[in-house]
Amino acid sequence: MTSTEPEQALSTDVLVIGGGPAGTWAAIKTAQAGADVVLADKGYTGASGATASVGTGIWYVDDVPELREAATASREALGGFLADRDWMARVLDETHARMDELARIQRYPFPADGRQLRGDLQGPEYMRRQRTRVQRLGVRILDHTPALELLTDADGVVSGARALDRTTGETVRIEAGAVVLAAGGCAFQSKTLGCDVNTGDGALLAVEAGARLSGMEFSNAYAIVPKGTSLTKTAYYSWATFYRADGSVLDGAGSTRGRSVIARALLTEPVYARFDKATPDEQLAMRKGQPNTFLVFDRLASTPSPTCSRSPCSPRARCAGPAVSASAATTAPPTSPVCTRPATPRPVS
């Protein structure tokens, strides 16, 4: 892409494209190393993106050999034994170090039950603290400034990026000694909460600059969603039982290994869910852990919704029965419909 319009010019040691968890941690670590850093985000760093919208699970495993081995073996099986154990070890080490740092330096309020529980984060609070720390380290944040293309020098080496400042309509040329692409995935068509900005920019920028991609065939095709909503956070469905419309339990259905069972059932009938496995204490903890999740459930419980048709639903929004608040009683399935939403429009396998 070329431009004849005058453009603002910036220069920095490191340019980070993307302001989610990966981007903010990259900015923090490079700034701590003494580099001058610019972070460009198409949204508002700390408030946009999937993590900032609700909550997020963390692969946090204590540094105990037996626990690490069990965690690694479990993920290997889930990935068809195609994963690289060295990379998995690096992820575990990095996650452990960053979460410890988040608690120690940024004072993140992890819940405690005798000891801090670090397997989940409240996205809004997490990303608010990330933005604050990035700013305190002197990183220049360019909010609402999506990258348009990577710049390359005469040898074809990436040397920065051209971006658009949406607040002024002007383009910004950012020369950088190094560029970090942390722009998220490509899930905007799923309509998932917070994924409106996940339009695959980083992957496209890299390919246009000559990069080769790998691992793109791996995808989680289906998530569980209350019908008519964009809430695809599925962690709490581990406490749910899935039913048919007649109240009978859908055998094999679940939020982790049973989503295909749900998807197949949705081809011919609605599926319903209740959080009937959570104890009262767990119910309270769930609401504190992901408060935004229950805003959707509470609204569904108070606002009448049309019942689900037994005919097959569209690929983008399949009927799956009602999700209600975790405090619901364990009686027959309620009547508010929910749905599952595939991350990509592909047939049920």
C-alpha positions as CSV (number, residue, x, y, z in Angstrom):
1,M,0.0,0.0,0.0
2,T,1.3,3.5,-0.8
3,S,0.0,6.8,0.3
4,T,0.4,10.3,-1.1
5,E,-1.2,12.0,1.9
6,P,0.9,13.6,4.6
7,E,1.4,11.3,7.5
8,Q,2.6,11.6,11.1
9,A,6.0,10.0,11.6
10,L,7.1,8.2,14.8
11,S,10.2,6.2,15.6
12,T,10.7,3.6,18.3
13,D,12.8,0.7,19.3
14,V,9.9,-1.8,19.5
15,L,6.4,-1.5,18.0
16,V,3.8,-3.8,19.5
17,I,0.6,-4.2,17.4
18,G,-2.3,-5.3,19.7
19,G,-3.3,-4.3,23.2
20,G,-4.6,-7.6,24.7
21,P,-2.7,-9.8,27.2
22,A,0.0,-10.8,24.8
23,G,0.5,-7.2,23.5
24,T,0.6,-5.6,27.0
25,W,3.0,-8.2,28.4
26,A,5.3,-7.7,25.4
27,A,5.2,-4.0,26.0
28,I,5.9,-4.4,29.7
29,K,8.8,-6.7,29.2
30,T,10.5,-4.7,26.4
31,A,10.1,-1.5,28.4
32,Q,11.6,-3.1,31.5
33,A,14.6,-4.1,29.4
34,G,15.2,-0.4,28.6
35,A,13.7,-0.2,25.1
36,D,11.5,2.7,23.8
37,V,8.1,1.1,23.1
38,V,5.0,2.1,21.1
39,L,1.8,0.0,21.4
40,A,-0.8,0.5,18.7
41,D,-4.3,-0.9,19.3
42,K,-7.2,-0.8,17.0
43,G,-9.5,-0.5,20.0
44,Y,-8.8,0.9,23.5
45,T,-6.0,-0.9,25.3
46,G,-7.4,-2.3,28.5
47,A,-11.0,-2.3,27.5
48,S,-11.3,-4.0,24.0
49,G,-10.9,-7.6,23.0
50,A,-12.1,-10.9,24.2
51,T,-10.2,-11.0,27.5
52,A,-11.3,-7.5,28.6
53,S,-14.9,-8.3,28.0
54,V,-15.5,-11.2,30.5
55,G,-13.0,-13.6,32.1
56,T,-10.3,-15.9,31.0
57,G,-8.9,-19.3,32.0
58,I,-5.2,-19.5,32.7
59,W,-3.0,-22.6,32.3
60,Y,-1.5,-22.1,35.7
61,V,0.2,-25.2,37.1
62,D,2.4,-25.1,40.2
63,D,6.0,-25.8,39.6
64,V,5.8,-29.4,40.8
65,P,7.1,-32.1,38.4
66,E,4.2,-34.4,38.9
67,L,1.6,-31.7,38.4
68,R,3.4,-30.4,35.3
69,E,3.7,-33.8,33.8
70,A,0.0,-34.5,34.3
71,A,-1.0,-31.2,32.8
72,T,1.3,-31.7,29.8
73,A,0.1,-35.2,29.2
74,S,-3.6,-34.0,29.3
75,R,-3.0,-31.3,26.7
76,E,-1.0,-33.7,24.5
77,A,-3.9,-36.0,24.3
78,L,-6.3,-33.1,23.6
79,G,-4.1,-32.0,20.7
80,G,-3.8,-35.4,19.1
81,F,-0.2,-35.8,20.4
82,L,1.0,-33.2,17.9
83,A,2.1,-30.6,20.5
84,D,5.7,-29.8,21.2
85,R,6.6,-30.6,24.8
86,D,9.3,-28.0,24.9
87,W,6.9,-25.3,23.9
88,M,4.4,-26.5,26.4
89,A,7.0,-26.3,29.2
90,R,7.8,-22.7,28.1
91,V,4.2,-21.8,28.2
92,L,3.8,-23.2,31.7
93,D,6.9,-21.4,33.0
94,E,5.9,-18.1,31.4
95,T,2.4,-18.3,32.7
96,H,3.6,-19.2,36.2
97,A,6.0,-16.2,36.2
98,R,3.6,-13.7,34.8
99,M,0.7,-14.6,37.2
100,D,3.1,-14.4,40.1
101,E,4.2,-11.0,38.9
102,L,0.6,-9.9,38.4
103,A,-0.2,-10.7,42.0
104,R,3.0,-9.3,43.4
105,I,3.5,-6.0,41.4
106,Q,0.0,-5.2,40.1
107,R,-1.8,-6.5,43.2
108,Y,-4.3,-8.4,41.2
109,P,-7.0,-9.7,43.7
110,F,-6.8,-13.4,43.1
111,P,-9.4,-15.3,45.1
112,A,-8.0,-17.3,48.0
113,D,-9.0,-20.5,49.7
114,G,-6.1,-20.9,52.1
115,R,-3.8,-20.0,49.1
116,Q,-4.4,-17.9,46.0
117,L,-6.3,-19.5,43.2
118,R,-4.7,-18.5,39.9
119,G,-6.5,-20.5,37.3
120,D,-8.9,-17.8,36.2
121,L,-8.8,-14.0,35.8
122,Q,-11.6,-11.4,35.7
123,G,-10.8,-9.9,32.3
124,P,-11.9,-6.2,33.0
125,E,-9.9,-5.9,36.2
126,Y,-6.9,-7.8,34.7
127,M,-6.7,-5.6,31.6
128,R,-7.3,-2.4,33.5
129,R,-4.2,-3.2,35.6
130,Q,-2.2,-4.1,32.5
131,R,-2.9,-0.7,30.9
132,T,-1.9,1.1,34.1
133,R,1.4,-0.7,34.3
134,V,2.1,-0.2,30.6
135,Q,1.6,3.5,31.0
136,R,3.7,3.7,34.1
137,L,6.6,2.2,32.3
138,G,6.5,5.0,29.7
139,V,5.1,3.1,26.8
140,R,3.4,5.3,24.2
141,I,-0.1,3.9,23.6
142,L,-1.9,4.7,20.3
143,D,-5.5,3.8,21.0
144,H,-8.0,3.4,18.1
145,T,-5.0,3.1,15.7
146,P,-5.2,-0.1,13.6
147,A,-2.1,-1.2,11.7
148,L,-2.6,-1.1,7.9
149,E,0.6,-2.7,6.7
150,L,4.1,-3.6,7.8
151,L,7.0,-1.6,6.5
152,T,10.1,-3.3,5.1
153,D,13.5,-2.0,4.3
154,A,15.5,-2.5,1.1
155,D,16.5,-6.0,2.2
156,G,12.9,-7.0,2.9
157,V,13.3,-6.9,6.7
158,V,10.3,-5.6,8.6
159,S,11.1,-2.1,9.9
160,G,7.8,-0.8,11.3
161,A,4.2,-0.3,10.3
162,R,1.8,2.2,8.8
163,A,-1.4,2.7,10.9
164,L,-4.5,4.8,10.8
165,D,-5.3,7.1,13.7
166,R,-9.1,6.8,13.7
167,T,-9.5,9.8,16.0
168,T,-8.0,12.2,13.4
169,G,-8.3,10.2,10.2
170,E,-4.5,10.6,9.6
171,T,-2.1,7.8,8.8
172,V,0.9,7.2,11.1
173,R,4.2,5.9,9.9
174,I,6.0,4.1,12.7
175,E,9.6,3.2,12.2
176,A,10.8,0.5,14.6
177,G,13.8,-1.7,15.2
178,A,11.5,-4.6,15.9
179,V,7.8,-5.3,15.6
180,V,5.7,-7.6,17.7
181,L,2.4,-8.9,16.2
182,A,-0.1,-9.5,19.0
183,A,-3.3,-8.6,17.3
184,G,-5.4,-11.6,18.3
185,G,-7.0,-14.3,16.2
186,C,-9.8,-14.2,13.7
187,A,-13.1,-14.8,15.4
188,F,-15.2,-11.7,14.5
189,Q,-17.8,-13.7,12.5
190,S,-18.6,-15.8,15.6
191,K,-20.1,-12.7,17.1
192,T,-18.5,-13.8,20.4
193,L,-18.4,-11.1,23.1
194,G,-15.3,-9.0,22.7
195,C,-14.2,-10.6,19.4
196,D,-15.5,-7.9,17.1
197,V,-11.9,-6.6,17.0
198,N,-10.4,-10.1,16.3
199,T,-10.3,-9.8,12.5
200,G,-7.1,-11.6,11.8
201,D,-5.1,-8.5,11.2
202,G,-1.8,-9.8,12.6
203,A,-1.9,-13.0,10.5
204,L,-2.7,-10.9,7.3
205,L,0.0,-8.4,8.0
206,A,2.5,-11.2,8.5
207,V,1.5,-13.0,5.3
208,E,1.6,-9.9,3.2
209,A,5.2,-9.3,4.5
210,G,6.2,-12.8,3.4
211,A,5.6,-14.9,6.5
212,R,4.5,-18.5,6.4
213,L,1.8,-19.7,8.9
214,S,1.5,-23.1,10.6
215,G,-1.0,-24.7,12.9
216,M,-3.9,-22.8,11.4
217,E,-6.0,-25.9,10.9
218,F,-6.5,-26.3,14.7
219,S,-9.7,-24.8,15.9
220,N,-12.4,-25.2,18.5
221,A,-15.4,-25.4,16.3
222,Y,-18.2,-24.9,18.8
223,A,-18.8,-22.9,22.0
224,I,-21.9,-22.9,24.1
225,V,-24.0,-19.7,24.0
226,P,-27.3,-18.5,25.5
227,K,-29.6,-18.1,22.5
228,G,-29.6,-14.6,21.0
229,T,-26.5,-13.6,22.8
230,S,-22.7,-13.4,22.1
231,L,-21.6,-14.9,25.4
232,T,-19.4,-17.9,24.6
233,K,-17.6,-18.2,27.9
234,T,-18.0,-21.9,28.7
235,A,-16.0,-22.6,31.9
236,Y,-19.1,-22.6,34.1
237,Y,-20.9,-25.2,32.0
238,S,-18.7,-27.8,33.8
239,W,-21.3,-27.3,36.5
240,A,-24.2,-27.8,34.1
241,T,-26.4,-30.8,33.1
242,F,-27.8,-30.8,29.6
243,Y,-31.3,-31.9,28.9
244,R,-33.7,-32.5,26.0
245,A,-37.0,-30.7,25.9
246,D,-38.8,-33.6,27.6
247,G,-36.5,-33.2,30.6
248,S,-34.4,-36.3,30.0
249,V,-30.7,-35.9,30.4
250,L,-28.6,-35.8,27.2
251,D,-26.0,-38.5,27.9
252,G,-22.4,-37.6,27.1
253,A,-23.1,-33.8,26.8
254,G,-20.6,-31.5,28.4
255,S,-18.6,-28.3,28.1
256,T,-15.3,-29.9,27.5
257,R,-15.5,-33.4,25.9
258,G,-19.2,-33.4,25.2
259,R,-19.8,-30.5,22.8
260,S,-20.0,-32.7,19.8
261,V,-22.9,-34.6,21.5
262,I,-24.7,-31.2,21.9
263,A,-24.0,-30.2,18.3
264,R,-25.3,-33.4,16.9
265,A,-28.5,-33.2,19.0
266,L,-29.0,-29.6,17.8
267,L,-29.5,-30.9,14.3
268,T,-32.9,-32.3,15.2
269,E,-33.9,-30.8,18.6
270,P,-33.3,-28.1,21.1
271,V,-30.9,-28.7,24.0
272,Y,-31.3,-27.2,27.5
273,A,-28.9,-26.6,30.3
274,R,-29.0,-25.9,34.0
275,F,-26.1,-25.1,36.4
276,D,-27.4,-27.7,38.9
277,K,-24.0,-29.1,40.0
278,A,-22.8,-26.0,41.7
279,T,-22.9,-25.8,45.5
280,P,-24.1,-22.5,47.1
281,D,-20.5,-21.5,47.8
282,E,-19.5,-22.3,44.2
283,Q,-22.5,-20.3,42.9
284,L,-21.2,-17.2,44.8
285,A,-17.7,-17.7,43.6
286,M,-18.9,-18.1,40.0
287,R,-20.7,-14.7,40.1
288,K,-17.6,-13.0,41.6
289,G,-15.3,-14.7,39.1
290,Q,-17.2,-13.7,35.9
291,P,-19.9,-11.2,36.8
292,N,-20.5,-10.2,33.2
293,T,-21.4,-13.7,32.4
294,F,-24.4,-13.6,34.7
295,L,-25.7,-10.4,33.4
296,V,-26.8,-12.3,30.3
297,F,-28.3,-15.1,32.3
298,D,-30.2,-12.7,34.6
299,R,-31.6,-10.9,31.6
300,L,-32.8,-14.1,30.0
301,A,-34.5,-15.1,33.3
302,S,-36.4,-11.8,33.5
303,T,-37.1,-11.2,29.8
304,P,-39.4,-13.6,28.0
305,S,-37.8,-15.2,24.9
306,P,-39.5,-17.2,22.1
307,T,-39.1,-20.9,22.6
308,C,-36.8,-22.9,20.4
309,S,-38.0,-24.5,17.3
310,R,-37.4,-28.2,16.9
311,S,-36.3,-27.7,13.4
312,P,-32.6,-27.3,12.7
313,C,-31.3,-23.8,13.4
314,S,-28.9,-21.8,11.4
315,P,-25.2,-22.7,11.4
316,R,-24.3,-19.5,13.2
317,A,-26.9,-19.8,16.0
318,R,-28.0,-23.2,16.9
319,C,-30.7,-23.7,19.5
320,A,-29.4,-25.3,22.6
321,G,-31.8,-24.6,25.4
322,P,-31.9,-22.2,28.3
323,A,-29.0,-21.0,30.4
324,V,-30.1,-19.6,33.8
325,S,-28.3,-18.1,36.7
326,A,-26.1,-20.4,38.8
327,S,-28.5,-19.8,41.7
328,A,-31.4,-21.5,39.9
329,A,-33.0,-24.5,41.6
330,T,-32.4,-28.0,40.4
331,T,-36.0,-28.6,39.1
332,A,-37.0,-29.4,35.5
333,P,-35.2,-27.6,32.7
334,P,-36.4,-23.9,32.3
335,T,-37.9,-22.7,29.1
336,S,-35.6,-19.8,28.0
337,P,-33.6,-21.0,25.0
338,V,-29.9,-20.8,24.6
339,C,-27.7,-21.9,21.7
340,T,-24.3,-23.0,20.7
341,R,-22.3,-20.9,18.2
342,P,-19.6,-22.3,16.1
343,A,-16.4,-20.2,15.9
344,T,-16.3,-21.0,12.2
345,P,-19.3,-22.0,10.0
346,R,-18.5,-25.6,9.5
347,P,-20.8,-28.7,9.6
348,V,-21.1,-30.7,12.8
349,S,-18.6,-33.6,12.7
